Amino acid sequence: MSIRLPQNLSPAAARTALDVLSAEIHVEKAASLGRAGEAAGRAMAALLRAAPDDPDRPNLLAEAVDAVYGYFIQRELMGMASHGGVIRELKIPPEVLARLGVRR
């Protein structure tokens, strides 16, 4: 989709309008990444609190996988391809990493 600026804007005003739009897009991308990171953190914390024999653990595992997968995709869309630091910080276990991208 392309955006066409109004024809009555001067070149300087057009640049300013594009700068404002670009800044708003960056702010929204950052906020979206923050929300995805918080969701992944909450899901991982819930999974790590659950006992191995907890009957709700499969649901917690599925929620953690979905949240982490969404967070990783959001990071990659913003040019952050390395997830090693996030994996360590959120203590993402291999059982979650092995299921990334698998749909239930």
Buried (B, 14 or more C-beta within 10 A) or exposed (E): EEEEEEEEEEEEEEEEBEEEEEEEEEEEEEEEBEEBBEBBBEBBEBBEEBEEEEEEBEEBBBBBBBBBBBBBEBBEEEEEEEBEEBBEEBEBBEEBBEBBEEEE
